[in-house]
C-alpha cells in the first residue's frame, strides 16, 4: 500500500511537471523565439533554425541521455524519464495553450518559471524532462576539474552563444533570463523553504545556548570537543565545546537572535547543505 501511494504521488508530480513545462514552452517562449538552457534549449534552437517540430526533437536529443541514465542511475529512473519526456512531447503536439502575453520580459520570466516548475516537479517524481543533468553527472565523474554545475554552465554558454548567432543577441539575452528564472524555480521546488543550513556556534556560554536551542526551538544539537585558537579575545588554548545544529533557512534568524541574547560575542558560522537525512530535522525534540 505504501509503495502504491509513493508511485501515485510520483505519477501526479510527473504529470503536473509535464503540463507546466508544456505551458511554459507553448504559452510563452515559442511565439517569442526565446529558448531555455540544456537539452530543451538545444531542441528549441534546432527547431527554430531548421523549422522542425519541437516534440520529436525533444525525444531524439534526450534519447542518448536517457541511455546514459539507465547505465549510471538505474532502470526505474530511465523508464520514468522516458515516459515523462514522451508525455511532454505528446502534450506539445496535441494540447493547445493560449499565447499568454506579447511582453518580452514577462514571457522570459514566466516562461522560465513554468518550465523550471515542470522540471522540478518531474525531478521530485523521480524523473527528468531534460537530460542535461545526466550528461553533466557523467562528465563530472570522469573529470577531477569539473563539477556538475560547471558542466551545465559551460554547456549553456555554448547554447546561448549559438542562440545569439542564429536568432539574435536580444533573443539570447532574454533566453538567459528565462534560464535563470527556470534554474531558480527548480532549486526552490527541489529544496523548497526547507532548504537546510548548518550552524556552528562557539561560545563560553555554550551550555545555556544548547539548552535554549533544545528547549525553546525544539531542535537537536550536536556537541563537538574543540580547542581554542586565535580569536577576538586573543589566544585561548583551553578545550571548548562547539555546538552544531541543522535548521531550515526560516529558522536561521531565530537561532542567531537566541545566541546573541545569551552571548553577543559568540562566534557563529552558517553554511548551506545540499542534503540532510535522519536526525531531528523534521520532527521536534521530545521532552
N, C-alpha and C positions, 0 to 999 in steps of 0.2 A: 504493500500500500504506500509506504514511504517513498519507494523508488518511483512508483507511478505518479505521485504528486510532484516529485522533483522533475520528472520528464515532462509533465504537463506544464509546469512553470517554465521550463526551458523552451517548450514549443510556443508558449504565449509570448515570451520575451523575443524570440527569434522572429515571430510573425509581426509583432509591433515594430521591431527593428527594420524588417523588410519594407513595410509601408511608410515608415518615417523616412528612410533613405530614398525611397522612390519619390516621395513627395518633395524632398529637398532637391532632387535632380530635375523632375519634370515640372514642379510648381515654381521653381526659382531659376536654377542655373542654366539649363539647356537653352532657353529662349534668349538669354543674355550672352551666350558663348563664354561663360565662365567655367572653369574646371576646378576639381579638387586635387589633392595630392594622392600619392600612392598609385596602386593598380587602377583604381577608379579614375584617377586623373589621366593616366595613360590611355585608358579606354575612351574617355571623353575627348581627349586630344586627337586620337586616331579617327574617331567618329567625325569630328569637325573637319579635319583635313581631308580625309578620304571620302567622306559622305556616306559611310557605312552606318548601319543601325547600331545603337549603343548596346542593346541587350545581348546579342550574340558575342560582341567583343568582350563584355564582362565575363562571359562563360569561358571563352577561348583563352584570354590572357590570364585569368585566375587559375585555369586548369593545372599548369605546372606547379604553382604554389600549393595547391591542394595536394598534389602528389608528394611534394616535399613535406607537407604537414602530416601526411599519412605515415611517412617514414620516421619523421622526427618526433611527432607528438602522439599519434595513435589513430587507430581505425575509427573509433567513435567520433573523434574530433573531425576527421576528414569527411565522414558521412554527413554529420550535421552541417558542416561548412558547405559541402556540395549542394545539399538541399536548400540552404539559405541563399546561396548565390543563384541557383536555378530559380528559386522563388522570386528573388529580386528581378531577374530577367523577365519572368512571366508577368509580373506586376507592371514593369516598364512597358511591355508590349501591349497589354490588354486593358490596363486600368487608366482611365482618364483623370488627370488632375488639372485644376484651374491654374492659369498663369497668374500668380498672386499679385505681383507688383512690377511696374516698369522701372522703379527706382533702383539704380545700380548698387548703392550702398546697402539698402535693405535686402536686396537679392543676395549679395555676397555674404552678409552676416547671417541672415535667417536660412539661406540655403545651406551654409556650413553647419548651422545649429541642427537642422533636421537630419542632415547626413551623419553628423557626429553622433546624434542621438540614436540613429539607426544602427551604426557600427557598434556603439557602446552597449545597446540593448542586446545585440546579437552576441557580443563577447560575454555578457552576463549569462546568456543562454548556452554558452559553451561552443559557439561557432564564430566564424568571421565572415564579413561581407567584402573584405578587401585583403588580398594575400600579402600585402607589404610587410606586415609584422612577421610573417612566417619566413620570408626571404631575409629580412634583417636579422632574425634569430639565427639562421643558418650561417650567414656571413660573420656575425659576431663570434660564433663558436669556432670558426676557422681562423679568425684573426685575433691576436692579442692586443691590437692597437685600436680596434673599433668596437664600440658598444652598440646595442640595438638602436638607441636613439640617434647615434652618429650615422649609422647606415641609412635610416629613414630620412634624416636631414639631407644627406648627400644626394640620395635618390630624388627627393623633391626639388632640390636646387636645379638638377638637370631637367626635371619635368617643367618647372616654371620658366626656365630659360628657353626651352623649346616652345612653350606657350607664347612667350614674348616674340619669338621669331615667326611662328606660323600664324598666330592670331593677331595680337597687338600688345604693346607694352602695357597699355591700360588694362586689357583683359587679364594679363599676367599679374598685375598688381592687385586687381580685385580678386583674382584666384588665390593669391597668397592670403588675403584677408579671409576668404572662405575657408582655406586650410587651417588658419589659426583658430577660427570660430569652431570648426569641426574638432580640432585637437583638444581644445579646452572643454568642449561638451563631452567628448569621450572620457577624458580624465575625471570629470565630475561624476559621470554615470558609473564608472568603474570603482572609483574611490568614494565618491559622494561626500556628504557632510561629515561622514565618519572616517575621513582620512586621518590616519593616526600619526601622532607626534610623540617622540620620546623626550622626556625632560630629565636632565641630570642636575641635582642640587647639592651644593657643598656649603655647609654652614655649621658653626659650633653648636647651634640650637637645633640640630637635626632631629632629635627625639620629639620635640614639640611639633616640628613641621610634619614629621611622619604621622604623628597621632592625629593632626588636623586633616591631612590628606585622606587618611583611612576613615576617621570619624565623621568629618564634615562632607567630603566629596565622594565617599564610598568607592575609593579607588585603591587598587593594590600598589604596594611599594616594595621594591627590592633594595636591600642594603648591601653595598659593597664595602670591603675594607680597603682603605687607601692611605697614602702618606702625603703629608703636606709638602709643598714646594714653595716656589716664589709666588707670592700673591700680593693683594692690596695691603696686607698687614705685615709684609716683609717675609722673611724665610721662616717657614714653620716645618719642623722635622718630625713632629709627632703624628701618630696614627689618627686618622679622621674618617668616620663613616661617610659614605657617599650614597645619596638617595637617588633611585632611578624609578621612574614611573612612566607609563604609556597612557595617553589620553587622546580623545578626539580633538580636532582643532577648535571646536567650540568651547572646550574646557581649558584651553591654554591660559586665557585671561584670568580665570578663577584661581588656577594654580599659582600664577605669578602674584596675584593680589594677596593670596593667603601667605605666601612666602615673604613678601615684602612687609606685611603687617607684623610678622614674627621677627624677621631679621632683614632689615633694609640693605645690609651689606652682604647678603648671601650671594654666592656665585651660581647663576642659573644658566644652563645651556639647553637649547632646544634643537632638534633636528627631525626632519620628516622621515617616515618609514614607508617602504614600498609594500610591505605586507606584515600582517600580525595574525597569529593563530594561538588559540588556547589562552590560559591565564584568566584574569578577571576583567577583561576588556569589555565584554558585552553583558556583564551582569554585576550587580552591586555586591560589595563585600558583605557577607552575612555576619551579623552581630550575635 
